[in-house]
Amino acid sequence: MRGQPITLVATTKVSGQGDSCRPEVVVADSIGKRFHRHPMGKVGAVWSVTVPAVPTEPRRQTVRYFMECCWGEECPVRWKRKRDPWVLRPQD
């Protein structure tokens, strides 16, 4: 993972009527760092985004992220959040 871009993939399902949301991934490199939003692109039924490598300090090689589901400018549905994100750690 060090210095390498990360590809994240998601699928969405519609429950009831209406359009499915547009997923976005929100990524930060280490605790205390700023989160950056990355809209996902749709290919068939799958959404994906490749996030550029995030520079990190040598001893803090982690990536924190969560996802949101957006309709226009509104993103009311979240999978995790800033205070409790998913964490990716490099393999040694």
C-alpha positions in Angstrom: 0.0 0.0 0.0 2.9 2.4 0.6 2.8 5.0 -2.1 0.3 3.0 -4.2 -3.1 4.2 -5.2 -6.1 2.4 -3.7 -9.1 1.2 -5.6 -12.4 1.0 -3.7 -15.5 -0.7 -5.2 -19.1 -0.6 -4.0 -22.5 -1.8 -5.2 -25.9 -0.2 -4.5 -29.4 -1.6 -4.3 -32.6 0.3 -4.6 -35.2 -0.5 -1.9 -38.6 0.8 -3.0 -39.0 3.4 -5.7 -36.5 6.0 -6.9 -33.0 6.2 -8.1 -30.1 4.6 -6.3 -27.6 6.9 -4.7 -24.2 7.9 -6.0 -21.6 6.6 -3.5 -18.6 8.7 -2.5 -15.6 7.6 -0.5 -14.1 10.0 2.1 -10.4 9.3 2.8 -7.7 10.6 5.2 -4.2 9.3 5.7 -3.7 9.2 9.4 -5.3 10.4 12.7 -5.6 14.2 12.7 -5.3 14.5 8.9 -7.9 16.1 6.8 -10.5 13.9 5.0 -10.9 14.3 1.2 -14.1 13.4 -0.8 -13.9 11.2 -3.9 -17.0 10.6 -6.0 -17.3 7.1 -7.4 -17.9 6.3 -11.1 -20.4 3.7 -12.2 -19.6 0.8 -14.6 -22.6 -1.4 -14.9 -23.9 -2.3 -11.5 -20.6 -1.5 -9.7 -19.3 1.8 -8.5 -15.5 2.3 -8.1 -12.9 5.0 -7.5 -9.1 4.9 -7.5 -7.8 7.2 -4.8 -4.3 8.6 -5.3 -1.5 7.6 -2.9 -1.8 9.7 0.2 1.6 10.9 1.6 2.0 9.7 5.2 4.6 9.8 7.9 6.8 6.6 7.9 5.5 5.4 11.2 1.9 6.1 10.5 1.2 4.3 7.3 -2.6 4.0 7.6 -5.5 5.1 5.5 -8.9 5.9 7.1 -12.1 6.0 5.1 -15.8 5.9 5.2 -18.5 6.0 2.5 -21.6 8.1 1.9 -24.5 7.6 -0.4 -25.5 10.9 -2.2 -28.5 12.3 -4.1 -27.4 15.6 -5.6 -25.6 17.6 -2.9 -27.3 15.6 0.0 -25.4 12.6 1.4 -27.7 11.3 4.2 -26.6 7.7 4.3 -23.2 6.7 5.7 -21.3 3.5 6.2 -19.0 4.4 9.1 -18.0 8.0 9.8 -15.0 10.3 10.7 -15.1 9.2 14.3 -15.2 5.5 13.5 -13.8 5.0 10.0 -12.6 1.8 8.4 -8.8 1.6 8.6 -6.4 0.1 6.1 -2.9 -0.7 7.3 0.0 -1.8 5.1 1.2 -5.3 5.3 4.9 -5.6 6.4 
